[in-house]
């Protein structure tokens, strides 16, 4: 078994920004996801897209894709209850209430519901299927795989090279402000807490002094901690209460680096060690953690990744 620490960027997914009029961060990611939904809608379907204000941008991309690829003029519902009498296909870019699911079930003309996996839970899927509605749930992990990105991204670039995003998606008012509630990113429900300042009020944070961020009785492992980001992590942990910090590196520590570690140990009172291990080799990983367990009086409390390589191919 090998653990991959190299980030590979296929050249087919790299494109000059000057060839993407009106590009905004998140456009390509949202486009790849929306492209995955399009081919599940059959020509001739009366398609409706459900989204909230945050995902209106992605909804308009999907609307454009359906028209250009499938020749379907889909209706976009933004932040409002579904209030139509007849439809064949529903594409979900938001989570819906049980009341909305019941409305969909009561529509005898409904044939298929298509959704990205975070937007439709298993219970609602079952209810729809029990009422003879086909359900197609797209797993995001499959869409953002390297194989799919390499295949789909050139098509996305070609599409946006032909269409001007500023004109057709980011319509602006006279003051230069976007008329839509999204900046280009696709908001997907996750269990991860957002650290945006406008969301912080939703959470009760435990306050603690900076010198207790790390514990004296605990050990912290830093991958690639002899230079760059890894060294900054070691310095920060040692200076904020860590009892022991261990750096894992493929190369043996130099005399100069050892001197720097010794100085940091002396100034902070933290025990700092460097151990040789290649984390892409499973045998090395097992061996070094066995050595840590045997030689350290502290339990491992955290592992930080401070190493990485960016490859273009």
C-alpha positions as CSV (number, residue, x, y, z in Angstrom):
1,X,0.0,0.0,0.0
2,X,1.3,3.5,-0.9
3,X,0.1,6.8,0.6
4,X,-0.1,9.5,-2.1
5,X,1.4,12.9,-1.0
6,X,1.9,14.3,-4.5
7,X,-0.8,16.6,-6.0
8,X,-1.0,15.9,-9.7
9,X,-2.6,18.5,-12.0
10,X,-3.4,17.2,-15.5
11,X,-2.5,19.7,-18.2
12,X,-5.9,19.2,-19.8
13,X,-7.4,20.9,-16.7
14,X,-5.2,24.0,-17.0
15,X,-6.5,26.8,-19.2
16,X,-5.5,30.4,-19.9
17,X,-7.8,32.8,-18.0
18,X,-7.8,35.3,-21.0
19,X,-9.7,32.6,-22.9
20,X,-12.5,32.5,-20.3
21,X,-14.4,35.8,-20.4
22,X,-15.9,36.7,-17.1
23,X,-14.3,33.8,-15.2
24,X,-14.9,33.7,-11.4
25,X,-13.4,31.2,-8.9
26,X,-15.6,28.2,-8.7
27,X,-17.0,28.3,-12.2
28,X,-15.2,25.2,-13.5
29,X,-16.0,23.1,-10.5
30,X,-19.7,24.1,-10.6
31,X,-19.7,23.5,-14.3
32,X,-18.3,20.0,-14.1
33,X,-20.9,19.1,-11.5
34,X,-23.8,20.6,-13.5
35,X,-22.6,18.8,-16.6
36,X,-22.9,15.5,-14.8
37,X,-26.7,16.1,-14.3
38,X,-27.5,17.1,-17.9
39,X,-27.4,13.7,-19.6
40,X,-29.9,12.2,-17.2
41,X,-32.6,14.5,-18.6
42,X,-34.3,13.2,-21.8
43,X,-35.2,15.4,-24.7
44,X,-38.8,16.4,-24.5
45,X,-38.9,16.5,-20.8
46,X,-40.5,19.4,-19.0
47,X,-37.5,20.1,-16.6
48,X,-37.6,22.2,-13.5
49,X,-34.5,23.2,-11.4
50,X,-34.9,23.8,-7.7
51,X,-32.2,25.9,-6.0
52,X,-31.8,28.5,-3.3
53,X,-30.4,32.0,-3.7
54,X,-26.8,30.8,-2.9
55,X,-26.9,28.3,-5.7
56,X,-28.7,30.4,-8.3
57,X,-25.4,30.8,-10.2
58,X,-25.0,27.0,-10.5
59,X,-28.7,26.7,-11.5
60,X,-28.2,29.1,-14.4
61,X,-25.2,27.1,-15.6
62,X,-27.4,24.0,-15.5
63,X,-30.1,25.8,-17.3
64,X,-27.7,26.9,-20.1
65,X,-26.2,23.4,-20.4
66,X,-29.7,21.8,-20.7
67,X,-30.5,24.2,-23.5
68,X,-27.2,23.9,-25.4
69,X,-26.7,20.1,-25.0
70,X,-30.2,18.7,-24.7
71,X,-32.3,21.4,-26.3
72,X,-34.4,21.6,-23.2
73,X,-35.7,25.0,-21.9
74,X,-35.7,24.3,-18.1
75,X,-37.5,26.5,-15.6
76,X,-35.5,27.7,-12.7
77,X,-37.1,28.0,-9.2
78,X,-35.0,30.1,-6.9
79,X,-35.8,30.1,-3.2
80,X,-39.5,29.5,-3.7
81,X,-41.9,26.6,-3.1
82,X,-42.5,24.4,-6.1
83,X,-45.9,25.5,-7.5
84,X,-46.5,23.8,-10.9
85,X,-49.1,21.4,-12.1
86,X,-47.1,19.4,-14.6
87,X,-43.5,18.3,-15.0
88,X,-41.5,15.3,-16.0
89,X,-38.0,16.0,-14.5
90,X,-36.8,17.8,-11.4
91,X,-33.1,18.6,-10.8
92,X,-32.3,19.5,-7.2
93,X,-29.6,22.0,-6.2
94,X,-31.0,22.4,-2.7
95,X,-32.3,20.3,0.1
96,X,-36.1,20.2,0.1
97,X,-38.7,19.7,2.9
98,X,-40.9,16.6,3.4
99,X,-43.8,18.8,2.2
100,X,-42.0,19.4,-1.1
101,X,-41.4,15.7,-1.5
102,X,-45.0,15.0,-1.0
103,X,-45.9,17.6,-3.6
104,X,-43.6,15.8,-6.1
105,X,-45.2,12.5,-5.3
106,X,-48.7,13.9,-6.0
107,X,-47.6,15.0,-9.5
108,X,-48.5,12.0,-11.6
109,X,-46.5,13.4,-14.6
110,X,-43.2,13.3,-12.7
111,X,-40.9,10.7,-14.2
112,X,-37.4,11.4,-12.7
113,X,-35.7,13.3,-9.9
114,X,-32.0,14.0,-10.4
115,X,-29.9,15.3,-7.5
116,X,-26.3,15.7,-6.3
117,X,-26.0,13.3,-3.3
118,X,-25.9,16.0,-0.5
119,X,-29.3,17.4,-1.6
120,X,-31.4,14.3,-1.3
121,X,-31.4,12.0,1.7
122,X,-32.1,8.2,1.5
123,X,-35.5,8.5,3.2
124,X,-36.8,10.9,0.5
125,X,-35.2,8.7,-2.2
126,X,-37.2,5.8,-0.9
127,X,-40.5,7.7,-0.8
128,X,-40.1,8.8,-4.4
129,X,-39.1,5.3,-5.6
130,X,-42.1,3.8,-3.8
131,X,-44.3,6.1,-5.9
132,X,-42.8,5.0,-9.2
133,X,-40.5,8.0,-9.6
134,X,-37.0,7.2,-11.0
135,X,-34.3,8.7,-8.7
136,X,-30.8,9.4,-10.0
137,X,-28.4,10.5,-7.3
138,X,-25.0,11.7,-8.5
139,X,-22.1,11.0,-6.1
140,X,-19.9,14.0,-6.0
141,X,-16.7,11.9,-5.4
142,X,-17.3,10.2,-8.7
143,X,-17.6,13.5,-10.6
144,X,-14.5,15.1,-9.1
145,X,-12.3,12.0,-9.7
146,X,-9.2,12.6,-11.8
147,X,-10.5,10.4,-14.6
148,X,-13.7,12.3,-14.9
149,X,-12.1,15.7,-14.6
150,X,-9.6,14.9,-17.4
151,X,-12.5,13.8,-19.7
152,X,-15.0,16.6,-18.9
153,X,-12.9,19.7,-18.3
154,X,-11.9,20.3,-21.9
155,X,-15.6,20.2,-22.9
156,X,-16.3,22.8,-20.2
157,X,-13.4,25.0,-21.3
158,X,-14.7,24.8,-24.9
159,X,-18.2,25.7,-23.8
160,X,-17.2,28.8,-21.8
161,X,-14.7,29.9,-24.4
162,X,-17.8,30.2,-26.7
163,X,-20.1,31.8,-24.1
164,X,-19.3,35.0,-22.2
165,X,-19.9,34.4,-18.5
166,X,-20.3,38.1,-17.7
167,X,-23.0,38.5,-20.3
168,X,-24.9,35.2,-19.9
169,X,-24.4,34.3,-16.2
170,X,-23.1,37.2,-14.1
171,X,-25.6,39.9,-15.2
172,X,-24.7,43.1,-13.5
173,X,-26.6,46.2,-12.7
174,X,-25.5,49.8,-13.4
175,X,-23.3,49.9,-10.3
176,X,-21.4,46.7,-11.4
177,X,-23.1,44.5,-8.8
178,X,-24.2,41.0,-9.7
179,X,-28.0,40.5,-9.9
180,X,-27.6,37.0,-8.5
181,X,-27.0,36.0,-4.9
182,X,-23.9,33.8,-5.8
183,X,-20.3,34.7,-6.5
184,X,-19.7,31.6,-8.6
185,X,-19.2,28.9,-6.0
186,X,-21.6,26.0,-5.5
187,X,-22.8,25.7,-1.9
188,X,-23.0,22.0,-1.0
189,X,-24.3,20.9,2.4
190,X,-21.6,19.2,4.5
191,X,-20.8,18.3,8.1
192,X,-17.9,20.7,8.0
193,X,-18.3,23.9,10.0
194,X,-17.8,27.1,7.9
195,X,-15.4,29.6,9.4
196,X,-16.8,32.5,7.4
197,X,-17.2,35.5,9.8
198,X,-21.0,35.8,9.0
199,X,-21.5,32.2,10.3
200,X,-19.4,32.4,13.5
201,X,-22.4,33.7,15.6
202,X,-24.1,30.3,15.1
203,X,-21.5,28.5,17.2
204,X,-20.5,28.6,20.9
205,X,-16.7,28.6,21.0
206,X,-14.6,27.6,24.0
207,X,-12.1,30.3,24.9
208,X,-8.6,29.2,25.9
209,X,-5.3,30.9,26.4
210,X,-2.9,30.6,23.4
211,X,-0.3,28.6,25.5
212,X,-2.9,25.8,26.0
213,X,-3.7,25.2,22.4
214,X,-1.4,22.2,22.6
215,X,-0.9,20.0,25.6
216,X,2.2,19.3,27.6
217,X,1.3,15.6,28.0
218,X,0.8,15.1,24.3
219,X,2.9,14.4,21.2
220,X,2.3,16.1,17.8
221,X,3.6,14.6,14.5
222,X,4.5,17.0,11.6
223,X,5.1,15.5,8.1
224,X,7.9,17.3,6.3
225,X,8.7,19.6,9.3
226,X,12.3,20.6,8.5
227,X,11.5,23.4,6.1
228,X,8.8,25.7,4.9
229,X,5.3,25.2,6.2
230,X,6.3,22.1,8.3
231,X,8.9,24.2,10.2
232,X,6.3,26.9,10.9
233,X,4.0,24.3,12.3
234,X,6.7,22.9,14.6
235,X,7.7,26.3,15.8
236,X,4.0,27.3,16.5
237,X,3.2,24.0,18.3
238,X,6.4,24.2,20.4
239,X,5.7,27.8,21.3
240,X,2.1,27.1,22.3
241,X,2.3,24.4,24.9
242,X,3.2,21.1,23.0
243,X,5.0,18.6,25.2
244,X,6.6,16.8,22.2
245,X,6.8,17.4,18.5
246,X,8.2,14.9,16.0
247,X,9.2,15.8,12.5
248,X,9.0,13.1,9.8
249,X,11.1,13.6,6.7
250,X,12.5,11.4,4.0
251,X,16.0,13.0,4.4
252,X,18.3,12.8,7.4
253,X,18.4,16.0,9.4
254,X,21.4,18.3,8.6
255,X,23.7,19.7,11.3
256,X,22.3,23.2,10.8
257,X,18.7,22.0,11.1
258,X,19.6,20.0,14.2
259,X,21.1,23.1,15.7
260,X,17.9,25.0,15.0
261,X,15.8,22.3,16.6
262,X,18.0,22.3,19.7
263,X,17.6,26.1,20.0
264,X,13.8,25.8,19.6
265,X,13.8,23.1,22.3
266,X,15.8,25.2,24.7
267,X,13.6,28.3,24.2
268,X,10.3,26.6,24.5
269,X,10.9,23.6,26.7
270,X,9.3,21.3,24.1
271,X,11.0,18.0,23.2
272,X,11.5,18.1,19.4
273,X,12.8,15.1,17.5
274,X,13.4,14.4,13.8
275,X,12.8,10.9,12.4
276,X,13.4,9.5,8.9
277,X,10.4,8.1,7.1
278,X,8.8,8.2,3.6
279,X,5.1,8.5,4.3
280,X,4.3,7.3,0.7
281,X,5.7,3.9,1.8
282,X,3.4,2.0,4.1
283,X,6.2,-0.1,5.7
284,X,8.0,3.1,6.7
285,X,4.8,4.6,8.2
286,X,4.2,1.5,10.3
287,X,7.8,1.3,11.5
288,X,8.1,5.0,12.5
289,X,4.8,5.0,14.4
290,X,5.9,1.9,16.2
291,X,9.1,3.6,17.2
292,X,7.2,6.7,18.4
293,X,4.9,4.6,20.5
294,X,7.9,2.8,22.0
295,X,10.1,5.8,22.7
296,X,7.6,8.6,23.6
297,X,6.1,9.1,27.0
298,X,3.3,11.1,25.4
299,X,0.2,10.0,23.4
300,X,-0.1,11.3,19.9
301,X,-2.7,14.0,19.9
302,X,-2.4,15.4,16.4
303,X,-0.8,14.9,12.9
304,X,-0.1,17.8,10.6
305,X,0.7,17.6,6.9
306,X,3.4,20.1,6.1
307,X,4.8,18.5,2.9
308,X,3.6,18.3,-0.7
309,X,4.7,18.4,-4.3
310,X,2.8,20.0,-7.2
311,X,3.3,18.2,-10.5
312,X,2.1,19.4,-13.9
313,X,1.8,16.7,-16.7
